[in-house]
Each structure stands twice: as structure tokens, then as C-alpha cells.
């Protein structure tokens, strides 16, 4: 009998960001010894974009039963650059892919990411200050008023084009369309679902290098990870930013 999935939920809705840090407890890229990374009928695994340490007291997520980490996997080699997927976490060494937009990987020469894994980099979780959260929320919700000099300084300090956001109370993702739960065991199966944001991750440079992003290099986009509020599984897709 297959194991049931852990339910991930938001412990609080404070917005954070993830920043490079030699002593960070979270991880960008690299790999983890997880089972279940290949969709049924394929031998091409999905790839780790980031891993969040649920043992970090500040992390705004909890898992039931308890997990040590929340891995963020993305189907880079599927979907011709627009891959989408939903998966649940069985344990600290197994995920279960519940749905993937394209069940077969792209042909090797046409895969938008050519590396087997992204370079690894430790990340630290930093809470957003009120002023930072205010201007970011303002930019998402209003296209008429323009940031002033003080706002622009905040955005420069945040390095807005390389900002990894984490948590928060975002209820809409620009350019995403309806977010649908594909988990057959969820009450919202094949329906638009309420969600909790996990992270939005742009194709950031690592140690000054970004060629590894291949077709994604320099793109103004985010790889998005959200939780279905009804079943606590991970929905991932990408959007233009």
C-alpha cells in the first residue's frame, strides 16, 4: 500500500525573501536523494530548484506528518519551457507526481535546460520589512502611480529582478490564469483552487554565473510554487514577470 501524502500548510502569512548566504539553512539548486522524480512512463527526472528547511523556526510552513524539508521540484525538461506539475510529498526521501502537463520529456536538443542539476547555493530566510512589503504589494496591485525615489532605492536594495519571494498572503499570481488542483484525492480536483504561495523564483545568477540557465537565461519570469489549500500539495508553473 502506498504511503499517504503529508499535508503542507501555511503557519503564518508573513512575507519573506530568500537570499544567498554562506550559512543559510535553505538551498538553491543541487540535488536531494528523493524517489519518485520521474513521471510515469518517463526516465527523465524533474529537477530540484530549491529546498526549504522546515526545521527553520522562521519558516512560514508546517507539515503534517512532520517533514524536515520542503523540496521545490520543477519539470524543466518538459513542456517546451512552459512545464507545469503538481506533486505531493510522501516523506523526506520521496515525492509523488500527481499530474504533469506533458508526460513525455522534450527531445534532448530542445530541452530549455541542458544541465542535469542547477548549481547549489545556500540561502537564508529574511523577513520583509513593512516598507519592502508595501512597495512590492503596490507594484502588483496598481499600474497608475509610479514609485518615488525612496521606493526605487528599496527596490534596488532588494535587487528586484533577482528577488526570491517566500510565503506571504498573495492571493493572485499575475499572468498565471486560473490555478487548478489536479490531485485526484482533493475535493477541488480539476477545479480552480484557493492557494497559499510558497515561493516565486526567477532565473537568478549563482556565484556570478548564469549560462547554466540556457534558454531561460536573462528571462523576466518566475518559477512559481503554491500549495492547494484543500489538499496541501505543491502546484508549480512559470509565468512572465
N, C-alpha and C positions, 0 to 999 in steps of 0.2 A: 504494500500500500504506500502510495506517495505521501510524503510529509505535507502538512498544511503550510500555508504561507504566513510569514509574520505580517502583522498589520503595522504599517508606519503611519504616524500622525504627527501633527504639529504640537509641540509642547508649549510654544508661545509664538506670537506673530511679530516679534521684533525683527526688523531688517538688519542683516549683516552683510559683510563682504569678505571674500577670501583673498588674501594677499600672500605673495611669496615671502617665506621666512625660513631661515636655516633650521629653526627649532619648531616649525609648525607641526601640528599633530595630524593634519589632513594632507591629502596627496593629490597632485595633478598628474595624470598620465601613469605610466608604468604598467604593471600587471599585478594581478592577485590570483592565488590558486583556487579559482572557483570552477565548479562544474556547471554544465547547462548553458554554455556560451554559444553553442551552435544551434540555430533554428532547426526544427525537424526537417530532415532531408537535405541538409547542407553540411559541409565540413569547413565552412568559413566562419570563424567566431566573431561575435560582436566585440567591441574593444572598450577598455576602461578609459573614460575621460577624467574621472576624479573619484576619490573615495573620502567620505566624511566619517570622522571618528565619533561614534555615538557615545564614547566614554568621555568626551569633552563636556565639562559641566555646562558650558555656554551654548552647546548645540541646540537649536530650536526644534529638534525632532526626538521622538521616542519610538521604540519598537516593542511590540508585544507578540510573542515572547521576546525577551531581550536579545539584542544583537550588539556586537562590538563596532560594527561599521555599516555604513550605507553606501554601497558601491553604485556609481553612476556610469552605466554602460550605454554606448551609442552604436548603432549599426552603420558605421562609416562606409563599409564596403557594400552596402545595399542601397537601393533606391536612387541611384544616379545623382547622389549629392543631397537628396531630399528624404533620406531614410527616416522612418518613424517606427516606434516599437512600444510595447507595454510588457512589463515583466514584474514578477513578484520575487521576494527573497525568502528562500527556504531556511537558510542557516548562514553561518559565517563562512561557508565554503561552497554554497550552491545558490544559483538563481533559477527561475523557471520562466522561460519566454512564453507569454500568454498570447501574443499577437505580434506580427511584424508586417509592415506594409508590403514588402517584396520578399517572398520566401526564398528566392534564389539570389545569390550574390551577383554583383556586376562582374562582367568579364575582367580579368586582371588588368588589362591595358586601359580599361575605362573606369577603374576604381578611383574615386576622388581623393582617397588617402592611400598612399603607396607603402607606408611603413607598417610593420606588424604591431608596434605599440608606440604610443606617444612618449616622448622623453619625460622622465619623472622629476617632480619638483615638490618639495614640502610647502604647504600652505598653512597660514594661520587665520583663525576666525576673528574678525574685528567688528564690533557693533557699529552701525552707522550712528553718527551724531544727528541731533534733530535737524540742524541746518542742512546736512548732507541728504537726509531722507526727504526733507521738504523740497529741495530743488530737483531731486530725481523724480519725485512724485509729480511735481509741477510740470516737468518736461513731458511726462507720459500723458498728462490729462489736458493740456492746454497748448494749442499751437498759435495763439494770437500774441500774448505777451512774450517778450524776449528776455533772456537772462541779463541781469545787470553785471557790472564789473565784479562785484563781490561774488555773485553766483558763478561767474565764469572762472574765478580763482578757485572756488570749491570744486568745480568740475575738472579743472586742470590738476588739482591735488589728488582727486580720485582717479585720474587717468581714465576718463570716461569711456574711451574706445576699448580699453582692456579691462574693464570692471567686471569682476565675477560677483554677482549678487547671490545672496543666500537667504532663504527664509523670507519673512515679511508677510504682508497681508494682501499682496497683489491678487485681484480677482479677474483680471483680463490680461491676455498676452497679445500685444499688437501684432497684427498680420498672421495670427495663427488660425483663424477660423474657429468653429466650434471644437471644443476638446471633448472627445468621445471616449468612454470607457469600453475597452474590448475584452475585459475579463469575463468569461462565461459564467463565473460564480458570483458576479456582482449584480445587485438589484438594478444597476444602471447599465447593464450590458447593452452595447450598441446604441446608447443614448448619450446626449450631451450631459456631462457631469460637472458638479462643483469640484473645485480642486484647491490644493494648497501648494504654493510654489516651494520647490526645493532649491533649485539653482538655475541661473542663466549664465552660460559660459561662452564668451566669444573665442575665436581662434587666436589666443594670446601667444606672444613670443616666450620662449623658455631659455633663460641664460643668453638673451640677445639673439637667439636663432629662431627662425620661423619657416625655413624652407621645408621642414618636415610636414607642414600642413598641405603641401602640394596644391590641389585645386582650391582649397579653402583659404590659402594664404592671402592676407590682405582684405578678405571679405568682411563687409559690415553685416554681421549676422550673429545670432546666438544659438547655441545648442541648449534647449530648454528641457528641464526636468520638473515634473509636477507629480503630486500624489492625488489619486482619486480619493475624495473624502469619504466615499461609501465603502471601498474595499481596501484602501491603504496600500495599493500597488503603484508602481512607478510608470508614468507615461512620459515618453521622450520624443521630441521632434525638433526641427530647427526653423527659425524664422529670420527674415531680413530685419535688420535693426536700423 
